[in-house]
Amino acid sequence: DREIEVLRLVAKGATNAEIAATLFIAEGTVRNHLTNILGKLGVSDRTQAAVKAKELGLV
């Protein structure tokens, strides 16, 4: 789903603008997805999200 796609790009170090351009969505939508991702993973920033996603085998 879209949140996983966003998470994979975050793990690769992409900025919100790069993610938006890659997925053809608005930066605001990227921020919304990131907020949801952070909450679901129980982390507070995108770096922690990337680490947690790798630990869980999501990326």
C-alpha positions as MATLAB code, in Angstrom:
seq = 'DREIEVLRLVAKGATNAEIAATLFIAEGTVRNHLTNILGKLGVSDRTQAAVKAKELGLV';
ca = [
       0.000    0.000    0.000;
       1.017    3.651   -0.236;
       2.394    3.860    3.298;
       4.785    0.980    2.576;
       5.892    2.698   -0.643;
       6.524    5.916    1.298;
       8.369    3.988    4.014;
      10.626    2.282    1.460;
      11.557    5.641   -0.032;
      12.167    7.118    3.424;
      14.487    4.187    4.159;
      16.413    5.038    0.985;
      16.888    8.589    2.258;
      14.423   10.355   -0.035;
      13.062   13.758    0.960;
       9.335   14.483    1.113;
       9.601   16.349   -2.196;
      11.387   13.412   -3.845;
       8.814   10.962   -2.497;
       5.970   13.165   -3.749;
       7.502   13.382   -7.225;
       8.215    9.644   -7.378;
       4.699    8.629   -6.301;
       2.892   11.487   -8.098;
       1.273   12.736   -4.893;
       1.351   16.058   -3.023;
       3.960   16.725   -0.336;
       1.104   17.162    2.133;
      -0.029   13.633    1.347;
       3.508   12.381    1.976;
       3.483   14.145    5.359;
       0.111   12.559    6.198;
       1.424    9.105    5.301;
       4.555    9.725    7.393;
       2.465   10.756   10.391;
       0.479    7.518   10.071;
       3.658    5.462    9.631;
       5.340    6.995   12.690;
       2.271    6.266   14.796;
       1.922    2.686   13.586;
       5.605    1.936   14.187;
       5.630    3.747   17.529;
       8.576    5.965   16.615;
       9.074    9.723   16.579;
      11.073   10.479   13.432;
      11.777    9.222    9.920;
      15.212    7.829   10.823;
      13.727    5.681   13.576;
      10.977    4.630   11.160;
      13.558    3.467    8.616;
      15.481    1.497   11.247;
      12.309   -0.082   12.652;
      11.062   -0.966    9.162;
      14.347   -2.732    8.397;
      14.177   -4.603   11.722;
      10.638   -5.747   10.892;
      11.561   -6.720    7.338;
       9.213   -4.171    5.783;
      11.899   -2.706    3.525;
];
